[in-house]
Amino acid sequence: MQILKSLLIFSFVTFLVACNGTATKADSDDMPTEKKEVDNLNTIASPPAAGTDANMATLPDSSKSATEPNKILANIDQYLLSSAVIPENTSNTDGFIGAAVKIENTLKKTSFQKIMVEVSILLADDKEYRTDYHTLYNIEPGGIKTIKVPNTSRGAKIVSHIVKVKSDELTKGEWLLTGSRFVPR
């Protein structure tokens, strides 16, 4: 009988402890996940007020590491530099022959398993003539990859942007949209 009472009390106490932990977790989960992320990003991204000694070094390491990949992915064209190479002897107002786009990874500790590049050929009046999407694989830190642009008789300018990347360091192996299309997780 004594053992039965002890077991019953122990079960009741365990139940109360379990319910208390669940109530605490539920309180923090009342806010939708998207709202939590926005609030967290706004807190971290806001600059310190003038005249204060607050700086980014006072933030915990976990928040710096969480925002760093988001910052890079949102501004990917600053880290994966793309530049159009149009041979001078083939360029004229009527198009170009043998043009290319070079992509350079300027990040020292980040490699990319896969990237998608949007290459637009513009007319002389900056209207879009043609847009192609190219996928490049395995760009190491400091690495450069080249995309051949189709010859054209109407293009005057080439504009390129990185639109999607896959990187173990930045995206944890996921294939994510970047730049103006990037949505923080």
C-alpha positions as CSV (number, residue, x, y, z in Angstrom):
1,M,0.0,0.0,0.0
2,Q,2.9,2.4,0.9
3,I,4.5,1.6,-2.5
4,L,1.3,2.3,-4.3
5,K,0.9,5.7,-2.6
6,S,4.6,6.6,-3.4
7,L,4.2,5.6,-7.0
8,L,1.0,7.7,-7.3
9,I,2.6,10.8,-5.7
10,F,5.7,10.4,-7.9
11,S,3.5,10.1,-11.1
12,F,1.5,13.2,-10.0
13,V,4.6,15.3,-9.4
14,T,6.1,14.1,-12.7
15,F,2.9,15.1,-14.5
16,L,2.9,18.6,-12.9
17,V,6.6,19.2,-13.8
18,A,5.9,18.1,-17.4
19,C,2.8,20.3,-17.7
20,N,4.7,23.3,-16.2
21,G,7.5,22.9,-18.8
22,T,4.9,22.7,-21.6
23,A,3.1,25.8,-20.4
24,T,6.3,27.8,-20.4
25,K,7.1,26.6,-24.0
26,A,3.6,27.4,-25.2
27,D,3.9,30.9,-23.8
28,S,7.0,31.5,-26.0
29,D,5.4,29.9,-29.0
30,D,2.4,32.2,-28.9
31,M,4.1,34.5,-31.4
32,P,4.3,33.1,-35.0
33,T,7.8,32.0,-36.1
34,E,7.9,34.6,-38.8
35,K,7.3,37.4,-36.4
36,K,10.0,36.2,-34.0
37,E,12.6,36.2,-36.9
38,V,11.6,39.7,-38.0
39,D,11.8,41.0,-34.4
40,N,15.2,39.3,-34.0
41,L,16.5,40.7,-37.2
42,N,15.3,44.2,-36.4
43,T,16.9,44.1,-33.0
44,I,20.2,43.0,-34.4
45,A,20.2,45.1,-37.5
46,S,19.4,48.4,-35.8
47,P,22.4,50.7,-35.4
48,P,23.4,51.9,-31.9
49,A,22.1,55.2,-30.9
50,A,24.4,58.2,-31.2
51,G,26.5,58.8,-28.1
52,T,26.3,55.3,-26.8
53,D,29.1,52.8,-26.5
54,A,27.0,49.9,-27.8
55,N,28.4,48.0,-30.7
56,M,28.1,44.7,-32.5
57,A,30.8,43.1,-30.3
58,T,28.4,43.2,-27.4
59,L,25.9,40.8,-29.2
60,P,26.1,37.1,-28.4
61,D,28.1,35.0,-30.9
62,S,25.0,33.1,-31.9
63,S,23.2,36.2,-33.2
64,K,26.3,37.4,-35.1
65,S,26.6,34.0,-36.8
66,A,22.9,33.8,-37.5
67,T,22.8,37.2,-39.2
68,E,26.1,36.9,-41.1
69,P,24.8,34.3,-43.6
70,N,21.6,36.3,-44.0
71,K,23.5,39.4,-44.8
72,I,25.7,37.6,-47.3
73,L,22.8,35.9,-49.0
74,A,20.8,39.2,-49.2
75,N,23.8,41.0,-50.8
76,I,25.3,38.1,-52.7
77,D,26.3,40.2,-55.7
78,Q,28.9,41.9,-53.4
79,Y,30.5,38.6,-52.5
80,L,30.1,36.6,-55.7
81,L,31.3,39.3,-58.1
82,S,30.1,39.0,-61.7
83,S,31.7,41.0,-64.5
84,A,31.0,41.0,-68.2
85,V,33.9,40.5,-70.6
86,I,33.2,41.7,-74.1
87,P,36.2,41.6,-76.5
88,E,36.8,45.1,-77.8
89,N,37.4,44.1,-81.4
90,T,34.0,42.3,-81.6
91,S,31.8,44.9,-79.8
92,N,29.9,47.5,-81.7
93,T,26.4,49.0,-81.7
94,D,25.2,46.0,-83.6
95,G,26.0,43.4,-81.0
96,F,29.0,41.3,-79.8
97,I,30.8,38.0,-80.4
98,G,32.7,35.9,-77.9
99,A,31.4,37.6,-74.8
100,A,31.6,36.0,-71.4
101,V,30.6,36.6,-67.7
102,K,33.1,35.9,-65.0
103,I,32.0,34.9,-61.5
104,E,34.5,35.3,-58.7
105,N,34.0,34.0,-55.1
106,T,35.6,36.7,-52.8
107,L,34.6,34.9,-49.6
108,K,37.7,33.4,-47.9
109,K,35.9,30.6,-46.0
110,T,32.9,29.8,-48.0
111,S,32.6,27.5,-51.0
112,F,29.5,27.1,-53.2
113,Q,28.4,23.7,-54.4
114,K,26.0,25.3,-56.9
115,I,25.0,28.8,-58.1
116,M,22.4,30.1,-60.6
117,V,23.3,33.2,-62.5
118,E,20.9,35.4,-64.4
119,V,22.5,36.9,-67.5
120,S,20.6,39.6,-69.4
121,I,21.6,41.0,-72.7
122,L,20.3,44.6,-73.0
123,L,19.8,46.7,-76.1
124,A,21.4,50.1,-76.6
125,D,18.3,51.8,-74.9
126,D,18.6,49.5,-71.9
127,K,15.6,47.4,-72.8
128,E,15.9,43.7,-72.2
129,Y,16.7,41.7,-75.3
130,R,17.3,38.3,-73.9
131,T,17.7,36.6,-70.4
132,D,19.4,33.3,-69.8
133,Y,20.0,31.3,-66.6
134,H,23.2,29.4,-66.1
135,T,24.1,27.0,-63.3
136,L,27.7,26.7,-62.1
137,Y,29.1,24.1,-59.8
138,N,31.8,24.0,-57.1
139,I,33.2,27.5,-56.7
140,E,35.9,27.4,-54.1
141,P,37.0,30.5,-52.0
142,G,38.9,32.8,-54.4
143,G,37.7,30.7,-57.4
144,I,36.6,32.0,-60.8
145,K,34.1,30.5,-63.2
146,T,33.3,31.7,-66.7
147,I,30.0,31.6,-68.6
148,K,30.0,32.0,-72.4
149,V,27.4,34.4,-73.5
150,P,25.6,33.7,-76.9
151,N,26.7,35.8,-79.8
152,T,24.2,38.5,-80.7
153,S,23.7,41.0,-83.4
154,R,21.5,43.3,-81.2
155,G,22.9,43.3,-77.7
156,A,24.8,46.3,-76.4
157,K,25.3,45.5,-72.7
158,I,25.4,42.5,-70.4
159,V,24.0,42.6,-66.8
160,S,24.3,39.6,-64.5
161,H,23.0,38.7,-61.0
162,I,23.3,35.7,-58.7
163,V,19.8,34.5,-58.1
164,K,20.2,31.1,-56.3
165,V,23.0,29.4,-54.3
166,K,23.7,26.2,-52.5
167,S,26.5,26.3,-49.9
168,D,27.2,24.1,-46.9
169,E,28.4,27.1,-44.9
170,L,25.7,29.7,-45.8
171,T,22.6,27.7,-46.6
172,K,23.3,24.4,-44.8
173,G,23.2,22.6,-48.1
174,E,19.8,24.0,-49.2
175,W,19.2,25.6,-52.6
176,L,18.0,29.1,-51.8
177,L,17.1,32.3,-53.6
178,T,19.4,35.2,-53.0
179,G,19.8,38.9,-53.5
180,S,16.5,40.9,-53.8
181,R,14.6,37.5,-53.8
182,F,16.2,36.4,-50.5
183,V,13.8,35.7,-47.6
184,P,15.5,35.1,-44.2
185,R,14.6,31.9,-42.3
